[in-house]
Amino acid sequence: MAKKLAVVAIGGNSLIKDKFHQTVKDQYIAAKETCHHIVEMIREGWDVVISHGNGPQVGFMLRRSEMAIGELHPVPLEVCGANSQGSIGYALQQNLFNEFGKLGIDKHAVTVVTQVEVSRNDPAFKTLSKPIGSFMDEAIAKRHNELDGWNVVEDAGRGWRRVVASPIPVRIVEVEAIKTLIRDGFVVIASGGGGIPVVADEEGNLNGVPAVIDKDHATALLANEVGAELFIISTAVEKVALNFGKPNEEWVDRMTVAEAKQYLEEGIHFAKGSMSPKIKAAIQFLERGGKEVLITDPDNLERAMHGETGTRILP
């Protein structure tokens, strides 16, 4: 009988517990905890594809690159994304290997460095909205603008930052390789950080662009393209809440696509930079044929899979 397929999106922040645990070793330990819960899913008969965020990790890479200006060449943003896919994929692969060994599971994990195509005509390239990298004073920001072509903006009195586009993902370039690996029994780690953003020229050749693709939207597209029936969004909270953080906060066990759209339209429930994109990605996955979305935190993944907690979103 064919196994069930789930795609699990791990937040980049979930690999960093707090400001005191940011080192590579700390992130490795956090990845180990998450992998333990994912292996339990595999023991119960699921095939799993893993995606992950990379915001903090790419931020660290950009900071190192900025500090090395004058000594070494700067690292382009899309290359930082590729680097993070390799380093985070390594941590996940090794922890999965060790977990499989402890439990006697004949399974292997592999990371696919994944390009995600976006449209070169995406309006996001005209309205840059995603801040990246360190805060700067105005003089340094304008020097980067003149010498490096950076787009920079003043950020609410806190300093200046570089901004890039956040375009919509339209194609997972390596999807056929990913599907082959799934069929051959591998746990696949793919589309990390929303994927490496690339655009096609007139001849169909791909080129990287300095942009940030929303991780949840890219993972939803990946889940649809590989035919997953379940899309799991692993985040910082056990359940989705209405009126989050307010006196009338209300935790939600289940919602339909129609209800999710209504809550989004009300504009008071889901924060723009955190839960809102997750709800939008869930809606997109279900409207493109997915069967179920589950949102919970890593520690409660097993309980959520058994219907004991988490928020389920259904068509």
N, C-alpha and C positions, 0 to 999 in steps of 0.2 A: 504494500500500500504506500502511496506517495506520502512523504512527510509534509508537515505544515511548515510554511516559510514565514519568518518574521524578520523585519528590519528594525534594528534598535539604534536610535540616535542618542549618543552620549554627549552631554554638554562639556565644552572645553573647561568651563569653570568647575565642573564636578571633579576634575583631576587636581584642583587646587582647593584644599579645605578652607584655608584662611591665609592671611598675609604672612603668617609665621611658618607656613608649610608650602613654599613655592618652588623648592629646588627640584631638580630632575628626579632625585631619589624620592622626595615626597610625592611627586606625581606618579611615579612607578608604584608606590604603595597604594595610592588611591585607585590606580588602574587595576591592581590586584583584587581589591574589594569588589569592584564592578564586574570583573571577569568571573569571580566566584559565582555571582548571581546569574550571569549569562550561561555559565556551564550547567547550572541547575535546569535552565530551560532546555538545553541540549539533551540532558539526561532524560527529560520528559518527552523527547521525540521531535523537538523543533529543529529545523535547519535555520541558521541565523546569519544575517549579514549585519555588520556593525559599521556605523558611521560615527563621527565624533566632531565636536567643535574644536577650534584652535585659536580663539581670540586672544587669550592671555599669552599663549605660547608664541604666536606670531608677534605680539606686542614686545615680548622680551627680545626676539630676534631683531626686530626693527631698532630697538633701543641699542643693542650691541653694535648694529651696523652704523647707526648715527654716531655713536661714541668713537668709532674707528675711522671716521672720515678724516682724511689727511694721512692715514697710514695704509688703509686698504680700500678697495673699491666698494661702493655700497651694494647691498643685495636687493634686487627688485622685489616688490611685494609678492608677485605671483611665485617667485622662487622661494620666498619664505614660506608660502603656503605648501609648496611641494616638500620643502625640508620638514615641515611639521607633520605632514602625512607620513613621512618615513620614521621620524623619531617617536611619534605617538603610536604609530602602527607597530613599531618594534616593541614598545612597552606592552601593548595589548597582546601581540603574538606570543611573546615570551611567557607572560602570565597565563595565557590560555594553554600553552604547551605544558606548563608546570601543573596546572589544574587537571588537565587531561591525564597526565602521568599519575598523579595521586589517586585518581578514580579508576584507572585502568580503561579509559575511553580511547578507542582507536580513531582519533580525529586530529586534524591539523588545521592551523590558521595561516592565512596568507594576506598580505597587504597589497592592494593594487593602487599605485600612484595614479590618481584619477583626474582627468581633465573634464571640465563641465563647460559645454558651449553656451554662450550667451549671444544675443543678437547685437551686432555692432550698431544697429539703429535703435537700441533700447533707450527710451527717454532718460534713464538713470545716468547716461553718460553726459547729458546736458545739465542735469540737476544733481550735483555731487552731494551726497548726504551722509556718508559713512566716515566718521572720524577715526583715524588710526595713529599709532605712534605716540610719541611723548608731547607734552605741553612745551611750548617755546615762547620766548619773548618776541615782540613784533619784529625787531631787527633781524633775528635769526630766521624767522618765518619768511620774511620777504627776501632774504638772501637765497633760501631754498627755492622760492618761487622763481627768482631770476636765473639761478644757476642750474637748478635741477628740474625745473618745470612743474614743481609741486603746486597743487591748488591748496591754499591755506585759508582758514577762517578764524575769527576770534570767537572763543567759546565761553559765553556768559561770564566774562570777567575773570575767568580762570587761566587765561593764556591763549596762545594760538596753537592750532593743530592742523595737520594735513588732513584733507578729506578726499575720498575716492568714491567712485560709483558703486551702487549695490544693485546690479541688474538681475533680471529674472532668469533662472536656469531653463534652458530649452532642450538640452540633450546631454546624456551621460555618454561621453565618447567611448569609454572602455566597457560599455554595458555587455557586449557579446562575450568578452573575456570573463566578466564577472558571472554571467549566467552559466558559462561552461564550468567554472570552478565550483559553483553551487551544485550543479548536476554531478560533479565528480566527488562531492562530499566534503568540500572544504568550508570552513568558517571564513568568510571573506570580510576584510576590513576595507572599506571603499568610501570614496567621496568625502574624505576628511576635510573639515573646515568649509564645507559647501563645495569642495572641488577647486581645482586650479582653473580660474576663469580664462577662457580662450574664445577668440572670435575667428570666423572663417573669412578668407578673402575671396575675390571673384573666382579664383581657381579651386576653391575649397581647401586651401592650405590653412592650417591653424596657427594662430599666434597668441601668446599670452598677453593679458592686459592687466594693468594695475587696478584691481577691483576686488570687492568682497561680496561673495554670493551668500545669501542667508542659508545657514546650515540646515535648518529645518525644512525649508522649501526644496533644497537640493536633495535631501534625504527622502522627502515625500515623492519626488520625481523618480528617484532611484527605486523606491519601493514599488511604485507602479510599473516601472519598466522591467523589473525582475519578476513581477507577478506575485508579490507578497500579499498574504491575506491580512496580516497584522502589522501595524506600524506602531512601534513603541517609542515614545519620547521620554527619555530619562532626564529629569530636571531636579531642581533644588527642593521641590515641595512634594508631599505625599499625594495631594489631590489638587485639582483646579478649584479656585474659590471665586465666587462672585463678591464684588465689593471688597477685594483683597486688602487686608490691612486696616479696614474700617470697623467701627463698632458693630455694624450689621453684616459682617463677613459671613459667608455661607459656603460651606464645602459642597462640591457637586460630585455625586457618584456616577451619574449618566447624563448625557445630553445627545440630542439629535443634531444633524447638520443644520436644520432649520433653527433650532434653539441657539446653536453656536453663532450663527449669523446674526440673530437678533441681539445676543449679548454684545457682539462686536459693534453693531450699529449703535447701541446705547452708549458706548464709548466711556463707560465708567468702571468696567470690571477688570480689563486686562491691560497691563502696562505695555506701552509701545515697544520698549526694548527687551521685554522678557517673555511674558505669556502670549501677547497678541500674535507675534509671528508663528508661535506654536499652534495656536488655534486656527490660524489661516492655513498653515501647512496641513493640518488635520483635515480641514474642509476640502482642500484640493485633492488630497489622497483619496478621500471617500467619493468625491464627485467624479473622479477618473476611474472608479471601479473597485477601489479598496473596500474591504469588509468591516474593518474595525481599527480604531486608534485607542491606545492606552497611554495615559500620562501619569507618571509617578516618579518617585525618587529611587536611586539605586538600591538602598537598603530594604525597600518594600517591594522590589520587583517580583519576588517569588510569591508573596501574599497577594499582590495585585493580579498575577497570572491565574491565581485560584479564586479570583472574584472577591477577595476579602477587603481590598482597599483600592486606591487609584481612581482615576476618572476615565470612564469609557465613553467614546464618541462614536456614534453609529449613523448610518445613512438616514 
